[in-house]
Amino acid sequence: MADKTITVQQIGSPIRREASQRQTLIGLRLNKLHRVSTLEDTPSVRGMIAKVAHLVRVVDGQ
């Protein structure tokens, strides 16, 4: 069974956002605009993406 992954891209800046949102982006391995990160598709990662949904875009979810 192949591990499921999800690819996200940062489309918004964390400037003038709460510190927790900036830390969430760092946890998702995103800290610069247009950076792409491929992560394991787990409920915790989904929750992190939901927290900063206005700053990221899901590129691919397998």
Secondary structure as GFF3:
##gff-version 3
##sequence-region A 1 62
A	DSSP	beta_strand	5	10	.	.	.	ID=ss1
A	DSSP	alpha_helix	19	27	.	.	.	ID=ss2
A	DSSP	beta_strand	36	40	.	.	.	ID=ss3
A	DSSP	alpha_helix	43	51	.	.	.	ID=ss4
A	DSSP	beta_strand	56	61	.	.	.	ID=ss5
###
